[in-house]
Amino acid sequence: MFKFNCCKFIILLYLIHLTLVSVKSSDTKVTDEEWENYKRKFNKEYDTEEDIIRRQIYEATKKEIIEHNKRYDAGDETFRKGINQFTDKRPQEVPKGFRLPSNKLQLNKVL
């Protein structure tokens, strides 16, 4: 019959954990190609230093968008968010008519 092997079971659990962690992080990981495509789509050009800062903001905003949309899918939010021309901007840089209430923003922690 089936013989329980504790070591194999622990290794299996660990492999499952690694798979789940890598899938979760790949949701929010921004590749060089994605970043370049975003800048091209919205006609963005930055010097090297500014590019690093804008990419960090973009990554943080993308993560927040993904988390928000998961809450939307669960019925906890009333609208979906998406990537747009403001995704690489700090909240105070977004024109007033496009801003969300400050209690909806998680980006204040970035830079």
C-alpha positions in Angstrom: 0.0 0.0 0.0 1.0 3.7 0.3 3.9 4.3 2.6 4.2 7.9 3.9 7.6 9.5 3.5 8.0 12.6 5.5 11.0 14.0 3.6 9.4 13.6 0.2 6.2 15.3 1.6 8.2 18.2 2.9 10.1 18.6 -0.4 6.8 18.5 -2.3 5.3 21.2 -0.1 8.4 23.3 -0.5 8.3 23.0 -4.3 4.6 23.9 -4.3 5.4 27.0 -2.2 8.2 28.0 -4.6 5.8 27.7 -7.5 3.2 29.8 -5.9 5.7 32.5 -4.9 7.2 32.7 -8.3 3.7 33.0 -9.9 2.8 35.7 -7.5 5.9 37.7 -8.1 5.8 37.3 -11.9 2.4 39.1 -11.8 4.0 42.3 -10.7 7.5 41.9 -12.1 8.2 44.5 -14.8 10.5 43.3 -17.5 12.8 45.6 -19.5 10.6 44.9 -22.5 7.4 45.9 -20.7 9.0 49.1 -19.4 10.3 50.0 -22.9 6.9 49.2 -24.5 5.1 51.4 -21.9 7.4 54.3 -22.6 7.0 53.9 -26.3 3.2 53.6 -26.1 2.9 56.8 -24.1 5.8 58.7 -25.8 8.0 58.9 -22.6 11.7 59.7 -22.6 13.8 60.0 -19.4 17.4 60.5 -18.7 19.0 57.5 -16.9 18.4 58.7 -13.3 14.8 59.8 -14.0 14.2 56.5 -15.8 15.1 54.5 -12.7 12.8 56.6 -10.5 9.9 56.4 -13.0 10.3 52.6 -13.4 10.1 52.2 -9.6 6.9 54.2 -9.5 5.5 52.3 -12.4 6.3 48.9 -10.7 4.7 50.0 -7.4 1.6 51.4 -9.2 1.3 48.2 -11.3 1.4 46.1 -8.1 -1.3 48.3 -6.6 -3.4 48.0 -9.7 -3.1 44.2 -9.7 -4.0 44.0 -6.0 -7.0 46.4 -6.5 -8.3 44.3 -9.4 -8.1 41.2 -7.4 -10.3 42.9 -4.8 -12.6 43.9 -7.6 -12.8 40.4 -8.8 -13.7 39.3 -5.3 -16.5 41.9 -5.2 -14.7 44.2 -2.7 -14.2 47.1 -5.2 -16.6 48.8 -7.6 -14.3 49.5 -10.5 -11.2 48.1 -12.2 -7.9 49.9 -12.7 -5.5 49.7 -15.6 -2.2 50.9 -16.9 -2.3 54.4 -18.4 -0.2 57.5 -19.1 -0.1 58.3 -15.4 1.2 54.9 -14.1 4.7 56.2 -13.8 3.7 59.4 -12.0 3.6 60.2 -8.3 0.1 60.9 -7.0 0.7 64.7 -6.7 1.8 64.7 -10.4 -1.5 63.4 -11.7 -3.9 66.1 -12.8 -6.6 66.7 -10.2 -9.5 65.4 -12.3 -7.7 62.0 -12.7 -6.7 61.4 -9.0 -8.3 58.9 -6.7 -9.1 59.8 -3.1 -5.9 59.6 -1.0 -7.2 56.7 1.0 -7.3 54.7 -2.2 -3.6 55.3 -3.0 -0.8 53.1 -1.8 1.9 54.9 -3.8 2.7 57.4 -1.1 5.2 54.9 0.2 7.2 55.1 -3.0 9.9 57.8 -3.1 
